[in-house]
């Protein structure tokens, strides 16, 4: 009987310890692809294809020209991180915090940014075609010359965002907040702006043939 009681106590203690441990995705990711994944890390020109970085704090990190195709960065903290010219096709960044992140020239085709916070992010010349930015925060973001054909910005917040000369053919902005957004020379052919807030938005010399809801 004492043996059974001791075994039961040991089992309960182990269960309690496991319950108190933080979830794996909240811990430091460790070394992946030869890079010490942590806040402020330097991981340029590295292969992080398919890496699981869910919930990790990578603020102020450098991933310039690295391959993050198919990586899981859901809920990660990426504020002011540098992803310029990175390969991020098919990556998952849903609910990630990316304030002032640098994504200049990054390849983000088919990536998912649902409910991500990209306020004041730099997306100049980025390739976002077929990406999903539903309900994302993009206020003040710079998407000058970005490619975003067929991308979804439904319900997104794009107040004062810069979309000059962006390629947005077939993109969807249904119900988005485009207050003061700049679409000068943007290509909006067959785009859908149904129900979007267009107050103070600029469409100077924009291509709007076939566009739903364009002024």
DRENVORO-342484 format. One record per residue: z, y, x of N, C-alpha, C in turn; residue in three letters. Coordinates in steps of 0.02 Angstrom, whole numbers, padded with zeros to 5 digits, always signed. Example, Ala and Ser with C-alpha at 12.3 -4.5 7.8 and 13.67 -1.06 7.14 Angstrom:
<rs>
+00390-00284+00660+00390-00225+00615+00390-00165+00660ALA;+00354-00112+00642+00357-00053+00684+00394+00002+00645SER;
</rs>
This chain:
<rs>
+00000-00061+00040+00000+00000+00000+00000+00064+00042UNK;+00043+00067+00098+00042+00126+00141-00026+00137+00172UNK;-00061+00080+00188-00127+00086+00220-00176+00118+00172UNK;-00175+00098+00109-00219+00126+00058-00205+00200+00049UNK;-00138+00218+00048-00120+00288+00039-00144+00331+00099UNK;-00137+00303+00159-00159+00340+00218-00234+00350+00218UNK;-00271+00299+00197-00344+00303+00194-00366+00355+00143UNK;-00330+00356+00086-00346+00404+00033-00334+00475+00058UNK;-00278+00486+00093-00263+00553+00119-00315+00575+00170UNK;-00337+00529+00212-00388+00545+00263-00454+00564+00231UNK;-00472+00528+00178-00535+00542+00142-00533+00611+00109UNK;-00475+00626+00077-00467+00691+00045-00469+00748+00095UNK;-00439+00737+00154-00439+00789+00206-00509+00802+00232UNK;-00548+00748+00241-00617+00755+00264-00659+00792+00213UNK;-00650+00776+00149-00688+00809+00096-00672+00884+00093UNK;-00607+00901+00103-00586+00971+00102-00617+01009+00160UNK;-00619+00978+00219-00648+01009+00278-00722+01023+00268UNK;-00759+00975+00240-00830+00985+00226-00841+01041+00176UNK;-00797+01046+00126-00805+01098+00075-00795+01167+00105UNK;-00752+01172+00157-00738+01237+00187-00791+01259+00237UNK;-00832+01213+00261-00884+01231+00309-00937+01274+00276UNK;-00964+01324+00310-01018+01365+00282-01081+01325+00276UNK;-01126+01342+00228-01189+01306+00221-01229+01311+00285UNK;-01269+01259+00298-01308+01256+00360-01352+01316+00371UNK;-01382+01343+00317-01430+01397+00324-01395+01463+00343UNK;-01328+01465+00335-01293+01527+00352-01270+01527+00425UNK;-01275+01469+00457-01255+01465+00527-01311+01488+00573UNK;-01293+01497+00636-01342+01514+00687-01392+01457+00693UNK;-01456+01472+00697-01508+01420+00696-01511+01383+00762UNK;-01487+01413+00817-01490+01379+00881-01557+01387+00915UNK;-01573+01340+00959-01634+01344+00998-01691+01309+00962UNK;-01744+01347+00948-01803+01319+00915-01864+01339+00954UNK;-01903+01290+00974-01965+01305+01010-01955+01343+01075UNK;-01896+01333+01107-01882+01367+01169-01853+01436+01161UNK;-01837+01455+01099-01809+01522+01087-01739+01516+01056UNK;-01692+01555+01083-01624+01556+01056-01624+01601+00994UNK;-01626+01569+00936-01633+01606+00873-01567+01638+00854UNK;-01564+01704+00859-01504+01742+00841-01523+01815+00830UNK;-01477+01854+00809-01490+01926+00799-01509+01958+00866UNK;-01563+01998+00864-01585+02032+00924-01620+01989+00975UNK;-01641+01929+00954-01673+01882+01001-01743+01905+01020UNK;-01768+01880+01076-01835+01896+01100-01875+01831+01099UNK;-01921+01825+01050-01959+01763+01042-02034+01779+01038UNK;-02061+01813+01086-02131+01832+01085-02175+01775+01109UNK;-02235+01770+01079-02285+01720+01099-02260+01648+01096UNK;-02216+01634+01047-02189+01567+01042-02214+01530+00980UNK;-02211+01464+00982-02231+01422+00926-02170+01404+00884UNK;-02162+01437+00826-02108+01423+00780-02137+01399+00714UNK;-02193+01366+00718-02229+01341+00659-02183+01296+00617UNK;-02175+01314+00553-02135+01273+00508-02060+01275+00519UNK;-02036+01321+00561-01964+01324+00576-01924+01340+00513UNK;-01864+01311+00508-01819+01325+00452-01768+01377+00474UNK;-01778+01439+00452-01734+01494+00471-01704+01526+00408UNK;-01694+01486+00358-01668+01511+00294-01599+01543+00303UNK;-01593+01605+00279-01529+01640+00279-01504+01663+00346UNK;-01542+01654+00399-01519+01673+00466-01525+01748+00477UNK;-01478+01777+00515-01480+01848+00530-01521+01858+00594UNK;-01581+01887+00586-01627+01899+00643-01644+01974+00647UNK;-01598+02016+00625-01611+02088+00628-01623+02110+00699UNK;-01669+02157+00707-01686+02186+00773-01717+02136+00822UNK;-01740+02079+00797-01770+02029+00841-01844+02043+00853UNK;-01871+02012+00905-01941+02021+00924-01978+01954+00917UNK;-02030+01954+00874-02071+01895+00864-02145+01911+00874UNK;-02159+01961+00914-02228+01984+00925-02273+01926+00946UNK;-02329+01918+00912-02380+01868+00927-02355+01796+00924UNK;-02298+01785+00892-02274+01716+00884-02304+01683+00823UNK;-02303+01616+00822-02331+01578+00766-02274+01555+00721UNK;-02270+01586+00662-02219+01568+00612-02253+01541+00549UNK;-02311+01512+00557-02347+01485+00499-02304+01434+00462UNK;-02300+01443+00396-02262+01396+00356-02187+01397+00367UNK;-02162+01445+00404-02090+01448+00417-02051+01467+00355UNK;-01989+01444+00351-01945+01459+00294-01896+01513+00316UNK;-01906+01575+00292-01863+01631+00307-01832+01658+00242UNK;-01826+01616+00193-01798+01636+00129-01727+01664+00138UNK;-01717+01725+00113-01651+01755+00115-01628+01776+00185UNK;-01674+01775+00233-01655+01795+00302-01647+01871+00307UNK;-01606+01893+00355-01599+01964+00370-01645+01981+00427UNK;-01697+02021+00413-01749+02036+00463-01758+02111+00470UNK;-01705+02149+00457-01709+02222+00461-01730+02244+00531UNK;-01782+02286+00534-01807+02315+00596-01831+02262+00646UNK;-01846+02202+00622-01874+02150+00666-01948+02166+00678UNK;-01973+02142+00734-02043+02155+00753-02084+02091+00748UNK;-02129+02090+00698-02175+02034+00688-02247+02056+00700UNK;-02257+02108+00739-02326+02133+00748-02371+02079+00777UNK;-02429+02071+00747-02480+02023+00767-02456+01950+00765UNK;-02403+01938+00727-02379+01870+00720-02422+01831+00670UNK;-02424+01765+00678-02459+01721+00631-02407+01694+00583UNK;-02411+01715+00518-02360+01697+00469-02392+01671+00404UNK;-02450+01643+00410-02484+01616+00350-02441+01564+00316UNK;-02434+01571+00251-02396+01522+00212-02321+01524+00222UNK;-02295+01574+00256-02223+01579+00267-02187+01598+00202UNK;-02125+01577+00196-02084+01593+00137-02031+01644+00157UNK;-02035+01705+00128-01988+01759+00142-01956+01786+00079UNK;-01952+01744+00028-01923+01765-00036-01852+01791-00025UNK;-01837+01849-00055-01770+01880-00052-01747+01897+00018UNK;-01793+01898+00066-01775+01919+00134-01764+01994+00137UNK;-01719+02017+00181-01708+02088+00191-01748+02109+00252UNK;-01800+02151+00241-01846+02170+00294-01853+02246+00299UNK;-01798+02281+00293-01800+02354+00297-01829+02376+00364UNK;-01880+02419+00360-01912+02447+00420-01939+02395+00468UNK;-01954+02335+00443-01983+02283+00486-02053+02303+00507UNK;-02073+02283+00567-02140+02297+00593-02183+02235+00586UNK;-02231+02239+00539-02278+02184+00526-02350+02207+00539UNK;-02357+02255+00583-02423+02283+00597-02470+02228+00625UNK;-02526+02220+00592-02576+02172+00615-02557+02099+00607UNK;-02502+02085+00572-02481+02016+00562-02526+01980+00511UNK;-02534+01915+00520-02574+01875+00473-02525+01841+00425UNK;-02526+01865+00361-02478+01844+00311-02513+01813+00251UNK;-02570+01783+00262-02609+01755+00207-02570+01701+00170UNK;-02567+01707+00104-02533+01657+00064-02457+01656+00071UNK;-02429+01705+00106-02356+01707+00116-02322+01729+00051UNK;-02259+01711+00044-02221+01728-00016-02164+01776+00001UNK;-02166+01835-00031-02115+01887-00020-02081+01904-00087UNK;-02074+01857-00131-02046+01872-00197-01974+01899-00190UNK;-01964+01958-00220-01900+01993-00220-01876+02012-00150UNK;-01921+02013-00101-01902+02033-00034-01894+02109-00031UNK;-01853+02133+00016-01842+02204+00025-01880+02228+00086UNK;-01938+02260+00073-01982+02284+00126-01986+02360+00127UNK;-01933+02393+00107-01935+02465+00105-01946+02494+00175UNK;-01994+02541+00178-02012+02575+00240-02038+02527+00294UNK;-02061+02468+00274-02090+02421+00322-02159+02445+00343UNK;-02180+02425+00403-02246+02443+00429-02291+02382+00421UNK;-02342+02389+00379-02390+02335+00366-02462+02358+00380UNK;-02469+02406+00424-02536+02431+00441-02579+02374+00469UNK;-02640+02368+00441-02689+02319+00464-02665+02247+00456UNK;-02613+02236+00417-02589+02168+00405-02637+02132+00357UNK;-02641+02066+00364-02682+02025+00319-02637+01990+00269UNK;-02636+02017+00208-02593+01992+00154-02632+01960+00098UNK;-02695+01941+00110-02733+01917+00052-02702+01852+00025UNK;-02701+01848-00041-02671+01792-00078-02596+01786-00069UNK;-02563+01839-00045-02490+01838-00038-02457+01854-00105UNK;-02395+01833-00113-02357+01845-00175-02298+01892-00160UNK;-02304+01954-00183-02251+02004-00174-02221+02024-00242UNK;-02218+01977-00287-02191+01990-00353-02119+02016-00348UNK;-02106+02072-00381-02040+02104-00384-02013+02123-00315UNK;-02056+02130-00266-02034+02151-00199-02020+02226-00197UNK;-01978+02247-00151-01962+02318-00141-02004+02344-00083UNK;-02052+02389-00098-02098+02414-00048-02099+02491-00046UNK;-02045+02521-00071-02043+02594-00071-02049+02622+00000UNK;-02096+02669+00009-02107+02700+00074-02141+02656+00125UNK;-02163+02596+00106-02196+02551+00153-02266+02578+00170UNK;-02289+02563+00230-02354+02586+00254-02402+02526+00256UNK;-02449+02524+00208-02499+02470+00205-02568+02497+00220UNK;-02573+02548+00261-02637+02577+00280-02683+02524+00308UNK;-02744+02520+00281-02795+02472+00304-02775+02399+00297UNK;-02723+02385+00259-02703+02316+00249-02753+02279+00206UNK;-02759+02214+00217-02800+02171+00174-02753+02135+00126UNK;-02763+02147+00062-02720+02115+00012-02761+02093-00049UNK;-02821+02067-00036-02862+02043-00091-02826+01987-00128UNK;-02827+01992-00194-02799+01942-00239-02723+01933-00231UNK;-02690+01978-00197-02617+01974-00190-02583+01997-00254UNK;-02520+01975-00263-02482+01992-00323-02425+02039-00306UNK;-02427+02098-00339-02374+02147-00332-02342+02159-00401UNK;-02345+02110-00445-02320+02119-00513-02245+02136-00512UNK;-02228+02191-00547-02159+02212-00552-02130+02237-00487UNK;-02172+02249-00437-02147+02273-00372-02132+02347-00373UNK;-02090+02369-00328-02072+02439-00321-02110+02468-00261UNK;-02159+02512-00274-02200+02541-00222-02198+02617-00220UNK;-02141+02645-00239-02134+02718-00240-02149+02748-00171UNK;-02196+02797-00172-02215+02834-00111-02243+02788-00056UNK;-02266+02730-00074-02296+02686-00024-02366+02711-00005UNK;-02388+02695+00055-02452+02717+00081-02501+02658+00082UNK;-02552+02661+00038-02603+02609+00034-02672+02637+00049UNK;-02675+02687+00092-02739+02717+00110-02786+02666+00140UNK;-02846+02664+00113-02900+02620+00137-02881+02546+00135UNK;-02830+02528+00095-02812+02458+00089-02864+02420+00047UNK;-02874+02358+00064-02922+02315+00028-02883+02276-00024UNK;-02890+02297-00087-02849+02270-00141-02891+02240-00198UNK;-02951+02220-00182-02995+02191-00234-02961+02130-00265UNK;-02958+02131-00331-02930+02074-00368-02854+02069-00364UNK;-02821+02119-00334-02748+02118-00329-02717+02136-00397UNK;-02656+02112-00408-02621+02125-00471-02558+02167-00460UNK;-02555+02223-00497-02498+02268-00494-02468+02275-00564UNK;-02471+02224-00604-02448+02227-00673-02374+02246-00675UNK;-02359+02301-00711-02290+02323-00719-02258+02350-00656UNK;-02297+02363-00604-02269+02389-00542-02253+02463-00547UNK;-02207+02486-00506-02191+02557-00503-02230+02587-00445UNK;-02283+02625-00460-02327+02655-00410-02318+02730-00407UNK;-02258+02754-00423-02243+02825-00423-02259+02855-00354UNK;-02306+02902-00353-02323+02937-00291-02357+02894-00238UNK;-02379+02835-00257-02414+02791-00208-02482+02821-00190UNK;-02503+02812-00129-02566+02841-00104-02619+02787-00097UNK;-02669+02789-00142-02725+02741-00141-02789+02774-00116UNK;-02785+02827-00078-02844+02861-00054-02891+02811-00018UNK;-02954+02810-00039-03006+02767-00010-02990+02692-00015UNK;-02941+02674-00057-02925+02603-00065-02978+02567-00106UNK;-02988+02504-00094-03035+02463-00132-02996+02425-00185UNK;-03005+02447-00248-02968+02419-00304-03014+02384-00354UNK;-03071+02363-00331-03118+02330-00376-03086+02269-00409UNK;-03090+02266-00475-03064+02210-00514-02988+02200-00507UNK;-02953+02251-00484-02880+02247-00481-02851+02257-00551UNK;-02788+02239-00559-02755+02246-00624-02692+02287-00617UNK;-02693+02348-00646-02636+02393-00644-02606+02402-00714UNK;-02616+02354-00756-02591+02358-00825-02516+02369-00827UNK;-02495+02421-00863-02424+02435-00871-02390+02464-00810UNK;-02427+02480-00758-02397+02508-00697-02381+02582-00707UNK;-02330+02606-00673-02313+02676-00674-02356+02712-00622UNK;-02403+02754-00644-02450+02788-00599-02434+02862-00591UNK;-02375+02883-00611-02357+02954-00605-02363+02977-00532UNK;-02399+03031-00522-02409+03062-00456-02446+03018-00406UNK;-02471+02962-00428-02509+02918-00382-02576+02951-00365UNK;-02600+02940-00305-02662+02971-00281-02717+02918-00275UNK;-02774+02931-00307-02830+02884-00306-02893+02918-00279UNK;-02886+02965-00233-02942+03003-00207-02993+02957-00172UNK;-03055+02959-00198-03109+02918-00170-03096+02843-00169UNK;-03051+02820-00213-03038+02749-00218-03095+02714-00256UNK;-03108+02652-00239-03159+02612-00274-03124+02574-00330UNK;-03138+02593-00393-03101+02566-00449-03145+02529-00500UNK;-03206+02510-00480-03250+02476-00528-03218+02409-00549UNK;-03215+02400-00615-03186+02338-00643-03111+02337-00642UNK;-03079+02392-00622-03007+02394-00617-02975+02405-00686UNK;-02926+02365-00704-02890+02374-00767-02830+02421-00755UNK;-02826+02474-00795-02771+02520-00791-02778+02574-00739UNK;-02832+02575-00701-02843+02628-00652-02862+02693-00687UNK;-02843+02751-00660-02859+02814-00694-02934+02829-00688UNK;
</rs>
